[in-house]
């Protein structure tokens, strides 16, 4: 039994030798979204404060894990009044639910599967995924890029506020499309 446990530990440890840890570079990363407004145009926005890290397996050239946290209060749609409303209990309720979280489960080719948590509600999501080979920057750091995009139904996460328009439509669309561009720096 001891030999079996030692063998399993050796296999796991050898797999870790090929994994590299990256930290999200917040100065070169963006978290953006858009949603229909009055059913005629899109309102775009972003979150300005976030953190995260990911593991890249050098041997298989695949992302093994990714964890990201967004400060919900950092929402920015370039409209102070709207941003204040989005921070309220009608939407993100940032005083109760300060963070939005994503945890990657797995990557299959161009698809990433994970769990997204908004307002304390966790749901599985499927995202389009792309990553670039790592490179050395002019300062000697190793960097890697990851792109994630997808869409969610905001009501699935308790973001149900809306108003009916006189014309029969609604003020805010249910589908939120988002794009995340991540640049990570290898931790030494």
N, C-alpha and C positions, 0 to 999 in steps of 0.2 A: 504494500500500500504506500509506503514511504517513497519507493522508487517511482510509482505512478504519479504521486503528487509532485515529486521533483521534476519528472518529465513534463508534466503540464506547465509547471512554473517556468521551465526553461523555454518551452515553445512560446508562451505568452511574452516572456521577457525578450526573446529574440525578435518577435514581431514589433515590440516597442522600440527596438534599436533603429528601425527604419522610419519611425514616426517622428515628424518635426512639429514643434509647437509654434504657432503664429499668434500674435496679438493684433487686433484690429487697429489700424492707424486711422484715428478719427479725423485727421486733417485731410485725408485722401480717400474718404469713404462717404457715401451718401445713402440716405434712406428717404425715398420719395414715393408719393402716391398721387392718385387723381380719382375723382368721383364726379358723377353727373350732377349738375346744378340746374334745377327747373327743367330737366329732361332735354336741354338744348346745348349745353356746353359743359366742359370739364373744369372743375376747380382743382388746381394742383397745390401740393404742399409737401412739407418735409418734416423730419424730426432732426433736431440739431444736436442732441446729446444722446450718445449710445456707447456701448462697449461690447467687446466680445473676443473670442479666441477660437482657433480651429486647429485641428491636427491633420497633417498631410503625410501620407505613407509614401516615402521615397521609392520603395520597392515596387508597389503596385501603381504608383502615381495617381492615387485617389484620396479624396477628402474622407477622413475616418470619423471626424466629429466636428461639430460647429455649435457654439452656444452664443447667442446674442441677447443683449438687454437694451431696450430703448427707454429713455425717460419720457413718459407720456406728456409731461408738462412742457417739453421742449418742442411741441408741435408748432409749426410755422407755416401759415398760409398767406403771409404778407398782408393780413387784415387783423388788427389788434382786437376788434370787437368779436370777430368770428373765432379767433384763437381762444379768447376768454370763454366763449360759449362751448367750444370743443373740450376745454379743460373741465367744464362743469359736470354735474351729475347727469345731465341730459346725454352726455357722450362718454368721455373717458373717465370721468369722476376721479381725477388725479389725486385727490386727497385720500381716497380709499384705495385706489389701484394705481400706484405711482409708476409701475413698470409694465412694459410689453415685452414678452419673452419668446424666443424661438430656440428650439433644440432640434438639431438634425438627428433623424433616425438612420437614414441611409441615402446613398446616391446610386442611381441606376442610369448609366449613360448620361443623357441630358435632363434627367428628372431627379429632383431632390425631394425626399419625404421627411416630414418632421412634425413637430407639435408647436402650435402657436397659441400663446396665452394673452388674451386681452380682457380686461375687467374681471380677472379671476376665472375666466372660462377658457379651458384648453380644448382645442380641436386639432385633428390631423389635417395637414395641408400638403398639397403636391405643388411643387414649384418648378419652373424651368431653371436649369442650372448650367453654368459654364465656368470653367476655371482655366487660368493660364499657367504656363510653366513658370517656375520661379526664376528670378533674375537677380543679379547683383546691382545695387544702386551705386551712384558715384561716391558714397560715403562708406562703402563696404558692407552694407546691410543686405540680407537676402529678403526679397519681397515676392508676394504672390497675389494675384487678383482673382476674385470670385464674383460672379453676377448671379443674382437670384431675381426672378420676376414671377408674378402670378396675380391671382385675384381671389378675393374672399367675398362672402356675403356678410356685410357688417352686422346684420341682425343675428347671425349665428353666435356673435360675441357680445350680445346684449346692447349693441349700439342701435337702438330702435327708434330714437327720436325722428320725427318727420312732420311735415305739414302738407295738407292737400291743397292744391292750387285750384283756383276758380275754373280753370280750363280742364280740370279732371286729372291732371298729372300730380306729381309730388315734387316737393322742394329739393329733396336729396335722393339720389339713386341708391339702391341697395348694394350694388357691386362696387367694390373698391379695388382698383388696380394699383399694383406697387412694383417698384424696381429698387433693388438694393445693389449698390456697387461697392464691393469690399476690397480694400488693399490691406494685406497683412504683412507684418514684419516678423521674421524668424527670431525667436528668442534664443539667446546664446547661453 
